[in-house]
Structure formats: C-alpha cells, structure tokens
Amino acid sequence: MLAVLLCADAVAASPSPPLMTYVTDLNKPAPQVWISEINGAAALDLGPGSSALISPDGTLVAAIDIQTGQGVKTFTLSLYSSGGGSADTVAQSPQFMQLLAWSPDSKLMLVAVGASPAQLRVIDATTSQSRSVATGVIEGACFAPDGSDRVVYARAAVNTTRVNLYTTSSAGAGTRQLTHDGLSEYPLWGPNGIVYSRETPRPKYPSLQLWSIGASGTGAHQLTNTPVGTGLEGLTPIAFSANGKHLLANFVGPEGSNHTEAYAVDLTGAKPAFRDLTGQGNGNIGDAISADGKTILLTKGTAATAPLAVETVPWSGGKPTAIVAQGAYASWDL
C-alpha cells in the first residue's frame, strides 16, 4: 500500500510540459495573446492583449490590452489561466501601462502606470490589491530572485535626466539608493548581483554598457565594452540563467529606430565575453533564456508592422529554429 501511495504521489507531482506565451496580430486593431508548449504545439488563444508575461509557475498569463473608443485609450491589465477561460480584470487606467515582471513565487506583478511621472506599482495576483512603491520616470524594474519580494528599479525625478538605481520592499519600505551617477538604468537582479545599463554621454545618443553592482550598493564595475556606432545605444540586460552565468541582453538603438539584436554575455570566466547571439545581424529581440542557460527565446524582426516570428536558438549560437510564424514578444516558464 505504501508503494502505491508513493507512486500516486510521484504521478501527481509529474511536471507539466513547459509553456510559452506570445502575441499575434500586432498590426491589427485587436492583438491576441496565445499560450502553447514551447515547440508551438497545443496552441490556445487566450484573448486580447498586446503584451503578455507568463508566471514563473506557468499557471497564469498577465496581459495588457489597449482599447480605443471616442479618441480615448483604456489600458486593461488582465490575468488569464494557462488552461484558458475568461480573463480576470486586475486594473484599468487611461494612462499607459507597462507590464515589467513577475515575482519568483508567481504572486506579485510589477507594473508601471503613466509616463512622466509614472507610478511603479506592485500588484497582488491573488487579490488585485495594488501599492505604489516609486514615482517618477521609471526605466526598468524587477524582483530579486531569492523570493524576498524585494524590488530593484531605475528612476529619474520628473523634469530631470538623472536616473539611478534603488531597491525597496514590495510594500515600498526600506528604500535604498544604490547608484548616484545619474546614468544607471534597466536593472536586472540576478543570483550574483544586479546588472544594469550605464550611460556614457555622447552628443546625440548616450552609449550603453553593462555594469554590475551588489545589492548593498557596493562593488560597481563595468562588464562589457562593446563598440557602439553612431545612431546606436548599446546593451540592455534581459534575463539570467538560474546560476547567473549566462546573461541574455539586447543591443538596441534609440527609441523609434527599430534596431535590436540579441546578445549572449558569458559570465563564466574571469572576464565577461559577449557576442551577437545568432552572428547574423539579422534583427531580432531576445525575449527569454531557459533556466539551464542552454536555449534562448527570440522574436525574429523588430517592428510590429514587419513579419515577426517566435524562434529559439542555442546559447552557443547558430541557426534559429522557427516556432510560431507571425508571433512575437514571447515568454516561457522553462
């Protein structure tokens, strides 16, 4: 009897297939959010949304839908079950909303509401309760990977261009400023510290290199020195592998340029190594990395009006594998 019970427990605990979410019809009035297995199989149309993020445990998909009526836009944040069904409306606003991150335990979401100023809000997925933890021009935010629900974010005060990194709790308590250079943005909290983009001022656009800093605000140092040509900006961090040794980044141009190229940043050695992930310079967006660091999820193409596709590519590089034609902006729980 004991053997039967143990077997039953093992069956009950068998992991579900990893899942992926993505958006289609971005060039149409009503973009749609889909979920599928990571090879594109068993695809299910969840409902409307122009951006989406799957929760780390794969049970929920957060999506933002933009509705226009009588010249007024309404932004709606909804939660879909990964199994389908009706969406639960979490928040609505006439102001711009940007979905930034899930907490590791899949209970909290980071959402920026507004532009200048914006509120950085922590929203509980189970209760829809929302709390503002920062106000200003928000240039990226994410949760700590250790389950503490602490948040790192980049913020500039209104009417200034000086942007710095801060940490705070999910309740907005114990806020601490990490950088004071006015040049730090797009933070990503990994298992070995916080990686961010640091600006070097130039006449037209600043250049961006990746830097790292400890969660206490000490040990800031430069990681990359990629050449940044005229009309381009540089590297922004996107996602870490579970051990923090493999980092996915995007090499970007200024806003509106539609220039993005996925880069691999290898942190296993004494000196970080960086490279164009596909080696093709063909225009793609790095969306996610697998926990083991072996596989990258990409959006082929960079503009919503161009043909887009969801692809995977090995960390080591090479030819991408097409997963979803006409899909874009993917995330997964792999």
N, C-alpha and C positions, 0 to 999 in steps of 0.2 A: 504493500500500500504506500509506503514511504517513497519507493522508487517511482510509482505512478504520479504521486504528488509532485515530486521533483521534476519529472518530465513535463507535467502540466505547467509548472511554473516556468520552465525553460521555454515552452511553446508560447506562453503568454508574453514572455519578455523578448521574443524574437523581434529584432528591429524591422521597422517598415522600410521599404525602399526609399532612398534619399529623394527629395523632391526639389523642384525648381519652379520659380515663378518668373513671368516675363510679361511684357506688354506688346500688343499688336495694334494696328490701325492708328498709329500716331499721326498720320497725315489726314485723318478723317475726323469728323466732329465728335465721335464717341469712341475713344480708345478703349481697349478691353484688356483686362487682367486675366492671365491664364496660369494654370498650375499643371505640372506634368512630372513624370520621372525624369531624371537628369539626362536620359538619352532622348527625351522628347516623347516617349511613349505615354499612353493613357492621359492625353491632354484633356483638360477640363476648363471651360470658360467660366470664370468665377463671376465676372460682372464688370461694370465700368471702372476705369481708373487710368491715369496717365503715368503714374509711378507706383511702385509696389516693392515691399520687402517681406520675405518670408521669415517667420520667427525661428530662432535657433533650434527649437524642438520640432519644427515642421508642422505644427498644428494650426497655425494662424497665418494669414497674409494681411498685412496692413497696406491700404491703398488710398491714394488721394485722387479724387475725381474733381474736375473743373467744369462747372455748369455755367452757361451764359444765357441770361434772359433779360431783355429790355436794356441791353448795354451794361448790365451789372454781372460781375462774376461772383460765383459762390464756390468756395473750396470746401470739400467734404472729406473728412478722414473716416474711413470705414474699416471694419475688420471682417474678413471672410474666413470661414472654416476651410481648411485644406481639403476637406471632403466635399465641399460645395454647399449650396443652400443660400438662404437670404443673408445679406450683409447686415451687420450691426453698425449703425452710425455712432461714431465716437465724438466727433466735433465738427462744427461748421463755422466758417468765417468768410466775410467779404474780403479779407486780406490774404495775401499769398501765403500758402502753407508748404513747407518742405519737410518730408519725412527723412530723418537723419540716421536713426539707429534703433535697434532692439537691445535690451539688456540681455546678458547671457542666460538668465533664467526664463526668458520669454514673457516676463510680466510687465515690463515697462517699455515705453517708447520715448524717444527724443524727437520733438517736432519744433521747427522754427515757424513762428507765425508773424507775418508782417515783413517789412524790409528794412527801413531806416527811420525809426528804430524797429527792431524785431524783438519778440519775446522768445526765449528758449524755454520750452515747456516740457516737463516730464509728465507723461500720461500713463495712468494705470490701465492696462488692457482688460483687467477683470472688472473694474468699477467705473471706468471712464473718467475718474477724477483726474484733474489737471492742476499742475502747480508750475508757476513761472520761477525759474532759477537764475535767469540772467536777462538783461535788457540792453540792447544796443545793436550794432551791426554784427551779426553772427556769421563767422567764417569757418564753420565746421564744428562738430561735436560728436562725442561717442562715449560709451560706458567703459569703465575698467573691466578687464577680462576676468577678474578674480571673484566675481559675484558679490562685491561690496556695494554695488549700485552707485559708486562714485562716478562723477562725470568730468570729463575734460572738454573745454570749449575754447574757441578763439573769439575774442570780442574787441570791437572798437567802439568808443563812445561816439554818439551822434555828432556829425559835423567834424569828425577827425579822421585821419587815415592811419593812426597809430593803432595797430592790432596786436594784442598779446594773448597768451595762454593763461587759463585759470582752471582750477579744479574746485569742485563743490560736491555736496551730497545730493541725492535725489530729491531731498527736501529743500535744497538751496542753502544749507547750513555749512559752516566751516569753510567758506570760500577762501581760496588762496591763489594769489597771483604767482605764476611760475616764471614768466619772462617779462622783461622791462625794456626790450629793444624797440618795440613798436613795429616789428617786422615779422611776427610769428603767426602762422595761420594753418588751417586744415589739420588739426591734431588727430592722431590715431594711437590709441592706448594699446600697447602690446604686452606680452608677458615679461619683457625685459626693459620696459620703459615706454616713453611716449615719443613717437616720431612725428615730425611736422615739417611744413614747408617754411623756409625762411627767405625773405626777400633780400635781394641786393638791388638797390635803386639804380635805375638807368633813365636816360632822357625820355623814352616813350613808355615802355613797359618794364616793370622790375623783372629780374630773373629769379627763379625759384630753385633752391637746392634743398635736399632733405637733411634735416638735423635730428638729433636725438637728445632727450633730456629726461632725468629721473623724475619720478612722481613727486619728489620733495622739492623740485626746482633746482637741483644741483646736477653737475656733470654735463652741461650742454656742450655738444660738439657736432661738427659737420660730418655727414655720412657720404654725400655724393658731390662730385664736381663735374657734372655733365655739361658739355658745351651747349649754350643756349643762343641760337641765332636771332637776328633781328626779326621782330614780329612774332616771336615765341616767348613763352614764360618759363616753363620748366616742369619740375616733378612735383606731384601731389600724391600722398600716400592713400591707398585704398583699403588694403586688407592684409592681415598677417596669417601665416600658418600657425598651428596650435603651439609650436615650440618657439615661435618668434624669429626663426632663422630665415624664412622665406617671406619676402615682402613684395606685394603687388602695388605698383604705382602707375599713374598716368602722366605722360609727358604732354603738357597742354599748351595751347595758345591763349591769347587774351579772349575775354568773353565776346562771343559773336563770331570768332574766327573758324569754328568747327574743325579745329585741329586737335586731335587726341591720338595718342599712341601708347599702348600698354607696354610697361617696362617691368622686368624682373630685377629685383635688388636682392642679391645673395649676401646674407649676413653671417654665413658660417665661418668665414675666415677672419683673420686679424684686420683685413682691410675690405670694406664692402665692395662688391662687384656689381655693376649694373649693365643692362643691355636691353635693346629693343626685343621684346618677347618673341615676336614672330620673325624678326630680321628682315621684314619685307617693306616696312614703312608704308603700309597699305591703308592706314586709317582705321583704328579700332578703339574700343573703350574697354579697359579692364574693369570687370564687374565684381568678381569674387575669386577666392582661392580656396581650395579644399583644405581641410584641417591638417592633412598629412603633407601639404605643400606641393603635391605632385601634379595637380591639374588646375588650370586657370579657366575661368568662365569669362567669355568676351562678348561684346556686341560688335559685329562687323559693320563698319560705317560709323559716321559721326553726326549726321544731320537727320532730323526727323522726316524731312521730305525726300531723302535718298533711300534706296533699297537697303534695308537693315536685316541682320540675321543674328541669331544666337549661335555661338560656336564654343568649343573647348579646344585647348591647346596644352600640350605637356609643358611643365615648368622648364624642361630642358630646351624647349623651343621646337620649331618645325612647322609643318603644315597644319593649320587648324582643321577640326572636324565640324562640319555643319550639323547643327542640332535642330533648329527651328528657323525656317525661312520666314521672313517678314516679322520676326520677333526682335525685341530689344530690351535693354536695361534689366538684365536678369539678376536673380539672387537665388541661393540654394542653402540647404541645411546639411551639405556634405562635409 
